[in-house]
Amino acid sequence: MPAQPDGRRPWLPVALLFTVLAPAAAWLGQVISYGPGARGPYALFYVVPLALVAATWIPPRTDAQRRRRLALGSAGCLMALFYPNVLLVTWLVLWALTAGP
């Protein structure tokens, strides 16, 4: 790829990478989870990780913005990966706390 005048690499491949990794992480999280899956209203919680990944499409102008976009994309992918397990643990803890004697 041709270098940009200021010496930075283009941002599009990074945004594409996070866009591909987020759904793959969500699928893998569903596969490795012991839960029944995030169907119905539980799937709405995937909006937050996918919104973080969508924020990586805003082209950074400074190095600080570049680091923030990388952090947002990474956090979105990790949240998509671990969401089903967090949901299952939360459900089990609530079940254990509300179970009668």
LOGU-89501 format. One line per 5 residues: number of its first residue (from 1); their letters; for each residue x, y, z of N, C-alpha, C. Coordinates in nm, 4 decimals. Example, Ala and Ser with C-alpha at 12.3 -4.5 7.8 and 13.67 -1.06 7.14 Angstrom:
2
1> as> 1.3190:-0.5690:0.7800:1.2300:-0.4500:0.7800:1.3200:-0.3300:0.7800  1.2850:-0.2250:0.7080:1.3670:-0.1060:0.7140:1.2900:0.0030:0.7870
//
This chain:
101
1> mpaqp> 0.0832:-0.1174:0.0000:0.0000:0.0000:0.0000:0.0878:0.1239:0.0000  0.0474:0.2235:-0.0731:0.1286:0.3458:-0.0745:0.1194:0.4169:0.0600  0.2298:0.4714:0.1007:0.2348:0.5425:0.2284:0.1620:0.6762:0.2160  0.1013:0.7164:0.3246:0.0353:0.8457:0.3267:0.1416:0.9536:0.3464  0.1102:1.0782:0.3105:0.2105:1.1838:0.3193:0.2698:1.2014:0.4592
6> dgrrp> 0.1909:1.1771:0.5644:0.2434:1.1966:0.6993:0.3135:1.0725:0.7536  0.3245:0.9660:0.6771:0.3987:0.8474:0.7173:0.3165:0.7428:0.7918  0.1885:0.7678:0.8143:0.1044:0.6708:0.8840:0.0487:0.5685:0.7860  0.0208:0.4507:0.8384:-0.0411:0.3480:0.7555:-0.1902:0.3759:0.7420  -0.2525:0.3284:0.6342:-0.3974:0.3488:0.6185:-0.4758:0.2762:0.7283
11> wlpva> -0.5898:0.3298:0.7651:-0.6693:0.2771:0.8745:-0.7694:0.1731:0.8277  -0.8069:0.1696:0.7026:-0.9117:0.0803:0.6538:-0.8861:-0.0670:0.6853  -0.7661:-0.1223:0.6690:-0.7467:-0.2640:0.7035:-0.7715:-0.2945:0.8514  -0.7422:-0.2004:0.9388:-0.7654:-0.2218:1.0813:-0.9151:-0.2271:1.1089  -0.9901:-0.1341:1.0519:-1.1352:-0.1336:1.0710:-1.1982:-0.2598:1.0125
16> llftv> -1.1498:-0.3026:0.8965:-1.2013:-0.4266:0.8375:-1.1700:-0.5477:0.9247  -1.0519:-0.5509:0.9822:-1.0137:-0.6618:1.0693:-1.1073:-0.6713:1.1891  -1.1336:-0.5594:1.2564:-1.2245:-0.5613:1.3704:-1.3669:-0.5968:1.3277  -1.4083:-0.5529:1.2096:-1.5419:-0.5831:1.1608:-1.5590:-0.7323:1.1341  -1.4548:-0.7977:1.0905:-1.4610:-0.9423:1.0679:-1.4463:-1.0182:1.2001
21> lapaa> -1.3607:-0.9701:1.2882:-1.3359:-1.0396:1.4143:-1.4542:-1.0340:1.5107  -1.5304:-0.9272:1.5134:-1.6399:-0.9141:1.6098:-1.7476:-1.0209:1.5905  -1.8022:-1.0422:1.4700:-1.9006:-1.1502:1.4555:-1.8391:-1.2884:1.4784  -1.7130:-1.3055:1.4387:-1.6461:-1.4332:1.4635:-1.6309:-1.4564:1.6133  -1.5983:-1.3521:1.6885:-1.5866:-1.3642:1.8338:-1.7218:-1.3931:1.8969
26> awlgq> -1.8275:-1.3299:1.8467:-1.9618:-1.3567:1.8992:-2.0011:-1.5021:1.8733  -1.9734:-1.5520:1.7553:-2.0047:-1.6914:1.7234:-1.9230:-1.7862:1.8111  -1.7938:-1.7597:1.8247:-1.7083:-1.8454:1.9063:-1.7514:-1.8415:2.0525  -1.7910:-1.7257:2.1006:-1.8413:-1.7158:2.2376:-1.9648:-1.8000:2.2589  -2.0529:-1.8050:2.1581:-2.1723:-1.8891:2.1666:-2.1346:-2.0369:2.1677
31> visyg> -2.0346:-2.0736:2.0890:-1.9942:-2.2141:2.0776:-1.9294:-2.2634:2.2068  -1.8437:-2.1832:2.2691:-1.7713:-2.2302:2.3869:-1.8493:-2.2111:2.5162  -1.9641:-2.1459:2.5109:-2.0443:-2.1239:2.6305:-2.1287:-2.2480:2.6604  -2.1518:-2.2717:2.7880:-2.2376:-2.3824:2.8290:-2.3840:-2.3425:2.8298  -2.4115:-2.2172:2.8089:-2.5483:-2.1681:2.8127:-2.6253:-2.2051:2.6874
36> pgarg> -2.7565:-2.1797:2.6912:-2.8401:-2.2133:2.5763:-2.8248:-2.1183:2.4593  -2.7515:-2.0117:2.4754:-2.7346:-1.9149:2.3666:-2.8090:-1.7869:2.3974  -2.7670:-1.6808:2.3358:-2.8294:-1.5505:2.3584:-2.9309:-1.5252:2.2486  -3.0512:-1.5742:2.2733:-3.1581:-1.5551:2.1748:-3.2562:-1.4515:2.2280  -3.3355:-1.4004:2.1396:-3.4396:-1.3062:2.1793:-3.3820:-1.1776:2.2357
41> pyalf> -3.4362:-1.1335:2.3502:-3.3922:-1.0050:2.4057:-3.2472:-1.0060:2.4530  -3.1928:-1.1244:2.4841:-3.0537:-1.1296:2.5293:-2.9564:-1.0924:2.4174  -2.9952:-1.1121:2.2949:-2.9083:-1.0779:2.1823:-2.8913:-0.9268:2.1681  -2.9801:-0.8495:2.2287:-2.9684:-0.7030:2.2207:-2.8427:-0.6519:2.2891  -2.7886:-0.7293:2.3836:-2.6687:-0.6849:2.4529:-2.5461:-0.6879:2.3621
46> yvvpl> -2.5561:-0.7513:2.2466:-2.4461:-0.7488:2.1504:-2.4346:-0.6125:2.0823  -2.5312:-0.5250:2.1048:-2.5268:-0.3917:2.0446:-2.4049:-0.3145:2.0955  -2.3733:-0.3281:2.2231:-2.2611:-0.2524:2.2807:-2.1271:-0.2945:2.2185  -2.0941:-0.4262:2.2152:-1.9668:-0.4614:2.1514:-1.9613:-0.4234:2.0039  -2.0722:-0.4410:1.9339:-2.0723:-0.4070:1.7918:-2.0656:-0.2559:1.7696
51> alvaa> -2.1194:-0.1777:1.8616:-2.1066:-0.0319:1.8514:-1.9623:0.0116:1.8754  -1.8933:-0.0563:1.9662:-1.7521:-0.0253:1.9880:-1.6708:-0.0550:1.8625  -1.7027:-0.1648:1.7978:-1.6330:-0.1998:1.6732:-1.6697:-0.1005:1.5626  -1.7943:-0.0583:1.5592:-1.8354:0.0394:1.4571:-1.7614:0.1718:1.4737  -1.7239:0.2053:1.5962:-1.6502:0.3302:1.6196:-1.5111:0.3265:1.5575
56> twipp> -1.4598:0.2082:1.5280:-1.3276:0.2005:1.4648:-1.3311:0.2477:1.3206  -1.4485:0.2601:1.2623:-1.4589:0.3067:1.1235:-1.4384:0.4572:1.1112  -1.4388:0.5291:1.2217:-1.4102:0.6727:1.2186:-1.2593:0.6873:1.2009  -1.2133:0.7465:1.0916:-1.0693:0.7548:1.0675:-0.9989:0.8416:1.1721  -0.8949:0.7887:1.2345:-0.8222:0.8684:1.3336:-0.7331:0.9716:1.2659
61> rtdaq> -0.7220:1.0885:1.3295:-0.6357:1.1935:1.2751:-0.5063:1.2061:1.3535  -0.5076:1.1598:1.4770:-0.3872:1.1695:1.5593:-0.3495:1.0310:1.6110  -0.2307:1.0213:1.6655:-0.1869:0.8943:1.7216:-0.2695:0.8563:1.8446  -0.3120:0.9541:1.9219:-0.3952:0.9256:2.0390:-0.5301:0.8681:1.9969  -0.5887:0.9253:1.8917:-0.7146:0.8702:1.8409:-0.6938:0.7305:1.7852
66> rrrrl> -0.5820:0.7063:1.7236:-0.5504:0.5740:1.6687:-0.5451:0.4703:1.7816  -0.4796:0.5062:1.8920:-0.4720:0.4148:2.0065:-0.6100:0.3910:2.0670  -0.6914:0.4963:2.0745:-0.8273:0.4804:2.1283:-0.9128:0.3916:2.0394  -0.8996:0.4067:1.9082:-0.9765:0.3224:1.8158:-0.9342:0.1755:1.8273  -0.8030:0.1530:1.8436:-0.7557:0.0159:1.8631:-0.8100:-0.0414:1.9940
71> algsa> -0.8126:0.0383:2.0981:-0.8656:-0.0077:2.2263:-1.0152:-0.0354:2.2167  -1.0892:0.0517:2.1472:-1.2332:0.0299:2.1312:-1.2621:-0.0978:2.0530  -1.1910:-0.1185:1.9437:-1.2117:-0.2387:1.8637:-1.1756:-0.3646:1.9400  -1.0662:-0.3600:2.0133:-1.0254:-0.4759:2.0931:-1.1267:-0.5052:2.2032  -1.1718:-0.4005:2.2713:-1.2707:-0.4193:2.3778:-1.4019:-0.4739:2.3210
76> gclma> -1.4426:-0.4256:2.2051:-1.5656:-0.4760:2.1433:-1.5552:-0.6229:2.1079  -1.4425:-0.6640:2.0537:-1.4245:-0.8049:2.0178:-1.4206:-0.8932:2.1424  -1.3521:-0.8474:2.2469:-1.3471:-0.9253:2.3708:-1.4835:-0.9341:2.4378  -1.5582:-0.8254:2.4356:-1.6927:-0.8285:2.4932:-1.7831:-0.9234:2.4155  -1.7717:-0.9237:2.2839:-1.8527:-1.0147:2.2036:-1.8154:-1.1602:2.2308
81> lfypn> -1.6878:-1.1855:2.2577:-1.6422:-1.3215:2.2849:-1.6918:-1.3712:2.4204  -1.6829:-1.2881:2.5232:-1.7136:-1.3340:2.6579:-1.8553:-1.3052:2.7040  -1.9372:-1.2387:2.6244:-2.0728:-1.2049:2.6647:-2.1556:-1.3271:2.7041  -2.1588:-1.4362:2.6263:-2.2422:-1.5502:2.6677:-2.1989:-1.6097:2.8014  -2.0698:-1.6143:2.8284:-2.0225:-1.6684:2.9554:-2.0562:-1.5752:3.0715
86> vllvt> -2.0444:-1.4457:3.0505:-2.0811:-1.3496:3.1548:-2.2304:-1.3587:3.1826  -2.3098:-1.3732:3.0790:-2.4542:-1.3867:3.0957:-2.4871:-1.5133:3.1746  -2.4218:-1.6230:3.1444:-2.4461:-1.7488:3.2147:-2.4057:-1.7394:3.3613  -2.2892:-1.6833:3.3891:-2.2438:-1.6687:3.5281:-2.3379:-1.5767:3.6055  -2.3811:-1.4679:3.5442:-2.4750:-1.3769:3.6090:-2.6052:-1.4481:3.6413
91> wlvlw> -2.6549:-1.5265:3.5461:-2.7793:-1.6004:3.5669:-2.7635:-1.7018:3.6798  -2.6517:-1.7732:3.6838:-2.6286:-1.8720:3.7890:-2.6146:-1.8076:3.9257  -2.5462:-1.6942:3.9348:-2.5309:-1.6247:4.0624:-2.6671:-1.5750:4.1112  -2.7451:-1.5164:4.0221:-2.8787:-1.4708:4.0613:-2.9675:-1.5867:4.1043  -2.9574:-1.6985:4.0352:-3.0342:-1.8167:4.0702:-2.9936:-1.8688:4.2081
96> altag> -2.8631:-1.8716:4.2358:-2.8147:-1.9200:4.3645:-2.8556:-1.8264:4.4784  -2.8555:-1.6958:4.4539:-2.8911:-1.6014:4.5574:-3.0405:-1.5999:4.5874  -3.1218:-1.6284:4.4874:-3.2671:-1.6234:4.5077:-3.3271:-1.7590:4.5388  -3.2494:-1.8645:4.5360:-3.3011:-1.9991:4.5652:-3.3381:-2.0074:4.7135  -3.4478:-2.0688:4.7374:-3.4924:-2.0853:4.8770:-3.4133:-2.1946:4.9476
101> p> -3.4262:-2.1990:5.0819:-3.3509:-2.2986:5.1591:-3.3962:-2.4411:5.1386
//
